[in-house]
Amino acid sequence: MEFSSLIFLFLFLPVFLVFFFLLRKVARNVFLLAASLVFYAWGEGQYILILLLSIAANYFFGFLIDYSDGKKYKKTIFILAVAFNLGLLVYFKYTHFILDNLNMPGAAGPIHLPIGISFFTFQAISYIVDIYRKTVPNDKNPVNFALYMALFPKLITGPIIHYHNLSKQILKPGFKLDDLAEGIKRFIFGLGKKVLIADTVARTANQIFAIPAEHQTAGLAWLGIITYTLQIYFDFSGYSDMAIGLGRMCGFHLPENFNYPYISKSIKEFWTRWHISLANWLRDYLFLPIAYSMLRKIKADRLLRIKAENWSYYISAFTTFLLCGIWHGANWTFFTWGAFYGVLLMVEHAGLRKFLKRKIPFIRIFYTQFMVIIAWVFFRSDSMGYAFSYLEAMFGFGTGEGVHYYPALYLNAEILFFIVLGIAGSFPLFPRLKGWYEKIGDRAGDRDGKTAARLLNSGFALVYTLYLTAVLLLSIMVMTSGTYNPFIYFRF
């Protein structure tokens, strides 16, 4: 079930909210868990057994690790727990890819990928690692642990949440009526990003990427990748906004997942703004452990005239993003996408970032987004051959003649409007406008008293409410027409 579906909006969500608010606090967690399982089973059917297996196995592993006395025994259980989670992920996500690359394509047909398995598996691993490190206590309540794993707002595509961040909220739910109002606003905002912007520009992106590589021209290729760059941002950030909004309706404060990544001035900064929950997970459970391990293994201060800490950074950054690419999908394009970011981070650390800091912000933003766009070509392409041919077309080396396929075929007033709106929405214009408005209100309050400030606040609230109402109505109109696309990250 998708958040941007009529069934969710007009059946699941209203019924859920009515029962959630009628129940007492002590029963809400049990009901929320049941609703989350229904939500998952609605779309995945029998594959809910995989989610239940993951919940039961990791609860059991956490219990054994916490109560183990011997260090070797505890480590053995920890290794088995991590191997179980990775094995589950590898089987469903990579079996066909591995066998195909071993020239055994007939050994196993395509295996159905349970939606959200990449996300709830990472959450399970973070729980197991934290229990092993003794940074969090083992959760003795199976309902609370299951809710941590299966909470429906973040179950399918995140945000990926550390156990200690969510467990406190599960133990002490703090719902207020203000949470419901703020959650609804955030949900509608995300729905508009997904349905109105992402799905509109997706039409052009999908059509252009469906054109054979030999027919691509420079203008066509750039139009395709720019619309895809906007699509994936507004699609995924829109989903995150909806997830955060739904969590807020239930009294949960889920972490932010995006912070205007397309204004980043370096690749390192980009990964502090894009898919923040994944970047934090990679930092805590891959990058830092690898970096510390490398520092312990490199005895000398320098190796080949390079400082040991630099070697540690290069190896950990490249390995982390290589694995990040593999996590995203079973295709060499994702492998290359991750390796590309790993190399960029190494180059920046080697001195490029210091060089860029001496340049004006526009140049730094242009460099970063240029590299991000190049990376999106690999992320979007179905094969390495298509990706390289697409890049050739982008830089004027394609073989397309522009007779049968040209940009004007895929542009109209609607597409152009939402491209411009998407570019504008990629910058923090709204927060700055809000800050500017608040300053005016403060000045008015100081000068004319509280009455003027209240009038300004009321006017702003009215305009914002009308805006959200229009976004909701337009989104519903688009959804009823049946033209929306599934969330991109559902296939990961």
C-alpha positions in Angstrom: 0.0 0.0 0.0 1.3 3.4 -1.0 0.8 6.6 1.0 -0.1 8.3 -2.3 -3.0 6.0 -3.1 -6.7 6.6 -2.7 -7.1 3.4 -0.6 -4.6 4.7 1.9 -6.0 8.2 2.0 -9.7 7.4 2.2 -9.8 4.0 3.8 -6.7 2.9 5.8 -5.7 6.3 7.3 -9.1 7.5 8.5 -10.0 4.2 10.0 -6.6 3.9 11.6 -6.7 7.4 13.1 -10.3 7.0 14.5 -9.3 3.8 16.4 -5.9 5.2 17.4 -7.4 8.2 19.2 -10.3 6.3 20.7 -8.0 3.8 22.4 -6.3 4.4 25.7 -2.5 5.0 25.8 -1.7 1.5 27.1 -3.4 -0.1 24.1 -2.1 2.2 21.4 1.2 0.4 20.8 -0.5 -2.9 20.3 -3.0 -1.4 17.9 -0.2 0.5 16.1 1.7 -2.8 15.6 -1.4 -4.6 14.3 -2.1 -1.7 11.9 1.5 -1.7 10.7 1.3 -5.4 10.0 -2.0 -5.0 8.1 -0.5 -2.1 6.2 2.5 -4.3 5.1 0.4 -7.4 4.4 -2.0 -5.3 2.3 0.6 -4.9 -0.4 2.9 -7.8 0.2 0.6 -10.6 1.2 2.4 -13.8 2.3 5.8 -12.0 2.3 4.8 -10.5 5.7 6.2 -13.8 6.9 9.7 -12.5 6.0 9.1 -9.4 8.1 7.8 -11.5 11.0 10.7 -13.9 10.7 13.1 -10.9 10.9 11.4 -9.5 13.9 11.3 -12.8 15.8 14.9 -13.8 14.9 16.4 -10.5 15.9 14.5 -10.3 19.1 15.8 -13.8 20.0 19.4 -12.8 18.9 19.2 -9.6 21.0 18.1 -11.6 24.0 20.9 -14.2 23.7 23.6 -11.5 23.2 22.4 -9.5 26.2 22.3 -12.5 28.5 25.5 -14.2 27.3 28.3 -14.4 29.8 31.3 -15.6 27.8 32.9 -13.2 25.4 33.5 -15.8 22.7 29.9 -17.1 23.0 28.5 -13.5 22.7 30.7 -12.8 19.7 29.6 -16.0 18.0 25.9 -15.1 18.5 26.6 -11.6 17.2 28.2 -13.0 14.0 25.3 -15.4 13.5 22.8 -12.6 13.9 24.5 -10.3 11.4 25.0 -13.3 9.0 21.3 -14.1 9.3 20.2 -10.5 8.4 22.7 -10.2 5.5 21.8 -13.7 4.3 18.1 -12.7 4.2 19.0 -9.6 2.2 21.4 -11.4 -0.1 18.9 -14.2 -0.9 16.0 -12.0 -1.9 18.0 -9.2 -3.5 21.1 -10.6 -5.0 20.7 -14.4 -5.7 19.6 -13.9 -9.3 22.3 -11.3 -10.0 25.1 -13.5 -8.5 24.1 -16.6 -10.4 23.6 -14.6 -13.6 27.2 -13.2 -13.3 28.5 -16.7 -12.6 27.0 -17.7 -16.0 24.3 -19.8 -14.3 21.2 -17.8 -15.3 19.0 -20.8 -15.3 19.9 -21.9 -11.7 17.4 -19.4 -10.2 14.7 -17.2 -11.7 14.0 -13.7 -10.5 13.0 -13.8 -6.8 10.4 -11.4 -5.5 11.9 -8.7 -3.4 9.9 -8.0 -0.3 9.2 -4.2 -0.1 11.3 -2.5 2.6 13.6 -5.5 3.2 16.7 -3.3 2.7 15.4 -0.8 5.3 14.1 -3.1 8.1 17.2 -5.3 7.7 19.5 -2.3 8.3 17.4 -1.4 11.4 17.8 -4.9 12.7 21.5 -4.9 12.2 21.8 -1.5 14.0 19.9 -3.0 16.9 22.1 -6.1 17.1 25.3 -4.1 16.9 24.1 -1.7 19.6 23.1 -4.6 21.9 26.6 -6.1 21.3 28.3 -2.8 22.0 26.1 -2.4 25.1 25.1 1.1 24.0 21.4 0.2 24.4 19.6 -2.3 26.7 17.9 -5.3 25.3 14.2 -4.8 24.8 12.4 -7.4 26.9 9.0 -6.4 25.5 8.4 -8.2 22.2 5.6 -5.8 21.2 7.8 -2.8 21.6 10.6 -4.3 19.6 8.2 -5.4 16.9 6.9 -1.9 16.7 10.4 -0.5 16.4 10.9 -2.8 13.4 7.5 -2.5 11.8 6.2 1.0 12.5 4.3 1.6 9.2 5.2 5.2 8.5 8.9 4.3 8.2 8.7 0.6 7.4 9.0 0.6 3.6 11.5 3.3 2.7 12.6 4.8 6.0 13.8 7.0 7.6 16.2 4.4 9.0 16.1 4.9 12.8 18.5 3.8 15.5 16.8 1.8 18.2 17.7 4.2 21.0 16.0 7.1 19.1 12.6 5.3 18.7 12.5 3.1 21.8 12.2 6.0 24.2 9.2 7.3 22.2 7.6 3.8 22.1 8.0 3.4 25.9 6.6 6.9 26.6 4.3 8.0 23.9 3.7 11.7 24.0 0.8 12.4 21.6 -0.7 15.9 21.6 -3.4 17.5 19.4 -0.7 19.9 18.0 1.1 16.7 16.7 -2.0 15.8 14.7 -2.2 19.2 13.1 1.5 19.4 12.3 1.5 15.9 11.0 -1.3 16.5 8.6 0.4 19.6 7.3 3.7 17.7 6.8 1.9 14.8 5.1 0.1 17.1 2.6 3.3 18.9 1.8 5.0 15.6 1.0 2.0 14.4 -1.0 2.2 17.4 -3.2 6.0 17.0 -3.7 5.4 13.4 -4.8 2.2 13.6 -6.8 2.4 17.0 -8.4 6.1 17.6 -9.0 7.8 14.2 -9.0 5.2 12.3 -11.0 4.8 15.1 -13.5 8.5 15.4 -14.4 8.8 11.6 -14.2 6.7 11.3 -17.4 9.5 13.1 -19.4 12.3 11.3 -17.6 10.8 7.9 -18.2 10.1 8.6 -21.9 13.6 9.8 -22.6 15.3 7.0 -20.7 13.2 4.5 -22.7 14.7 5.8 -26.0 17.5 3.6 -27.4 20.9 5.1 -26.6 21.9 5.4 -30.2 19.0 7.9 -30.8 20.0 10.2 -27.9 21.1 13.8 -28.6 22.8 16.2 -26.1 19.6 18.3 -25.6 17.4 15.2 -25.1 19.9 13.6 -22.7 20.3 16.7 -20.6 16.5 17.1 -20.4 16.1 13.5 -19.3 18.7 13.6 -16.6 17.6 17.0 -15.2 13.9 15.8 -15.0 15.1 12.6 -13.3 17.3 14.6 -10.9 14.2 16.5 -9.9 12.0 13.4 -9.9 14.1 11.3 -7.5 14.5 14.2 -5.0 10.9 15.2 -4.8 9.8 11.5 -4.9 12.0 10.4 -2.1 11.9 13.6 0.0 8.1 13.7 -0.5 7.8 10.1 0.8 10.0 11.1 3.8 7.8 14.1 4.5 4.7 11.9 4.4 6.4 9.3 6.7 7.4 12.1 9.2 3.9 13.5 9.0 2.3 10.2 9.7 4.6 9.5 12.6 3.9 12.9 14.0 0.1 12.2 13.9 0.8 9.3 16.2 3.1 11.2 18.5 6.4 10.0 17.1 9.1 12.4 16.1 10.9 10.7 13.2 14.3 12.2 12.1 14.6 14.5 9.0 15.8 12.7 5.9 16.6 15.5 3.5 17.9 19.1 3.9 18.0 20.7 0.5 20.9 18.5 -0.9 21.0 20.3 -4.2 22.5 23.4 -2.6 25.5 21.4 -1.3 29.0 22.9 -1.9 30.8 19.5 -1.8 30.1 15.8 -2.2 30.8 15.4 1.5 28.2 18.0 2.3 25.8 16.4 -0.1 25.8 13.2 1.9 25.0 15.1 5.1 21.9 16.5 3.3 20.7 13.5 1.1 19.1 10.5 2.7 20.4 11.6 6.0 19.3 8.5 8.0 21.1 6.2 5.6 24.2 8.4 5.6 24.2 8.3 9.5 23.8 4.5 9.5 26.7 4.1 7.1 28.8 6.4 9.2 28.1 4.7 12.5 28.2 1.0 11.4 30.5 1.0 8.4 32.7 4.1 7.9 33.9 4.6 11.5 34.5 0.9 12.4 36.5 0.5 9.1 38.4 3.7 9.8 39.4 2.8 13.3 40.3 -0.7 12.2 42.6 0.7 9.5 44.3 3.1 12.0 45.1 0.2 14.3 46.5 -1.9 11.4 48.7 0.9 9.9 51.6 1.1 12.4 53.6 3.8 10.8 52.7 7.5 10.8 53.0 7.5 7.0 52.7 4.9 4.3 54.0 5.8 0.8 54.4 9.4 2.1 50.6 9.5 2.8 49.5 10.0 6.4 47.9 7.0 8.1 44.7 8.9 8.9 44.4 9.8 5.2 44.8 6.1 4.2 42.2 5.3 6.8 39.8 7.8 5.4 40.3 6.8 1.7 39.8 3.1 2.4 36.8 3.5 4.7 35.1 6.1 2.4 35.5 4.1 -0.7 34.5 0.8 0.9 31.5 2.4 2.6 30.1 3.9 -0.6 30.9 0.8 -2.6 28.7 -1.1 -0.2 26.1 1.7 -0.3 25.9 1.3 -4.1 25.5 -2.5 -3.7 22.8 -2.0 -1.1 20.7 0.1 -3.5 20.4 -2.7 -6.1 21.7 -5.8 -7.8 23.1 -4.2 -10.9 26.6 -3.1 -11.9 25.2 0.4 -12.4 24.6 0.7 -8.6 28.1 -0.7 -8.0 29.6 2.0 -10.2 27.4 4.7 -8.7 28.7 3.9 -5.2 32.3 3.6 -6.4 32.0 6.9 -8.1 31.0 8.7 -4.9 33.7 6.9 -3.0 36.3 8.2 -5.5 34.9 11.7 -5.3 35.1 11.7 -1.5 38.7 10.5 -1.7 39.6 13.3 -4.2 37.9 15.9 -2.1 39.7 14.7 1.1 43.0 14.7 -0.8 42.8 18.5 -1.4 40.0 19.3 -3.8 37.7 20.5 -1.0 40.3 22.9 0.3 40.7 24.2 -3.2 37.0 24.6 -3.7 36.6 26.6 -0.4 38.6 29.4 -2.0 36.0 29.6 -4.8 32.7 31.5 -4.8 29.7 29.4 -3.6 28.1 29.3 -7.0 31.1 27.5 -8.5 31.2 25.0 -5.6 27.4 24.3 -5.9 27.8 23.9 -9.7 30.7 21.4 -9.3 28.7 19.4 -6.7 25.5 19.2 -8.7 27.3 18.4 -11.9 28.9 15.4 -10.2 25.6 14.4 -8.7 23.9 14.5 -12.1 26.6 12.4 -13.6 26.1 9.9 -10.8 22.3 9.8 -11.4 22.9 8.6 -14.9 24.4 5.3 -13.6 21.6 5.2 -10.9 18.9 5.5 -13.5 20.3 3.4 -16.3 19.5 -0.3 -16.7 22.9 -1.3 -17.9 26.5 0.0 -17.9 26.4 0.1 -21.7 23.4 2.4 -21.7 24.9 4.6 -19.0 28.1 5.2 -20.9 26.2 5.8 -24.2 23.9 8.2 -22.4 26.9 10.1 -21.0 28.4 10.3 -24.5 25.2 11.8 -25.8 25.1 14.4 -22.9 28.6 15.6 -23.9 27.8 15.7 -27.7 29.3 12.4 -28.7 26.1 10.6 -29.3 24.9 9.2 -32.6 21.3 10.6 -32.4 20.3 12.9 -35.3 17.4 14.6 -33.5 14.9 13.8 -36.3 12.6 11.3 -34.6 13.5 12.2 -31.0 14.0 15.8 -29.9 13.4 17.7 -26.7 10.3 19.6 -27.9 8.4 16.2 -28.1 8.7 15.8 -24.3 8.1 19.3 -23.2 4.9 21.2 -22.8 3.7 24.1 -20.6 2.8 21.8 -17.7 6.2 19.9 -17.7 8.1 23.2 -18.1 6.2 24.8 -15.2 6.9 21.9 -12.8 10.6 21.8 -13.9 10.9 25.5 -12.9 8.9 24.8 -9.7 11.1 21.8 -8.9 14.3 23.8 -9.4 12.9 26.6 -7.2 11.8 24.1 -4.6 15.3 22.6 -4.4 16.4 25.8 -2.7 15.4 26.7 0.8 13.2 29.6 -0.4 10.2 28.7 1.8 12.2 28.6 5.1 13.9 31.9 4.2 10.5 33.4 3.4 9.1 32.2 6.7 12.1 33.7 8.5 11.6 37.0 6.7 7.9 37.0 7.6 8.7 36.2 11.3 11.1 39.2 11.5 8.3 41.4 10.1 5.9 40.1 12.7 8.4 40.7 15.5 9.0 44.3 14.3 5.3 44.9 13.9 4.8 43.6 17.4 7.5 45.8 18.9 6.2 48.9 17.0 2.4 48.5 17.1 1.8 46.1 19.9 0.6 42.5 19.9 -2.5 43.2 17.8 -0.5 43.8 14.6 1.6 40.7 15.2 -1.5 38.6 15.7 -3.1 39.9 12.5 0.1 39.0 10.6 0.2 35.5 12.1 -3.5 35.0 11.3 -2.9 36.1 7.7 0.0 33.8 7.3 -1.9 30.9 8.8 -4.8 31.5 6.5 -2.6 31.7 3.3 -0.7 28.5 4.4 -4.0 26.7 5.0 -5.4 27.7 1.6 -2.1 26.6 0.0 -2.2 23.2 1.7 -5.9 22.7 0.8 -5.1 23.5 -2.9 -2.2 21.0 -2.8 -4.4 18.3 -1.3 -7.2 18.8 -3.8 -4.9 18.9 -6.8 -3.1 15.8 -5.6 -6.3 13.9 -5.2 -7.4 15.0 -8.7 -4.1 13.6 -10.1 -4.4 10.4 -8.1 -8.0 9.8 -9.3 -6.7 10.1 -12.9 -4.4 7.1 -12.3 -1.3 8.8 -13.7 0.9 8.6 -10.6 4.1 6.5 -10.4 5.2 4.1 -7.6 7.8 5.5 -5.3 11.3 5.0 -6.7 12.7 3.6 -3.5 10.1 0.8 -3.4 12.4 -1.3 -5.6 15.3 -1.0 -3.2 
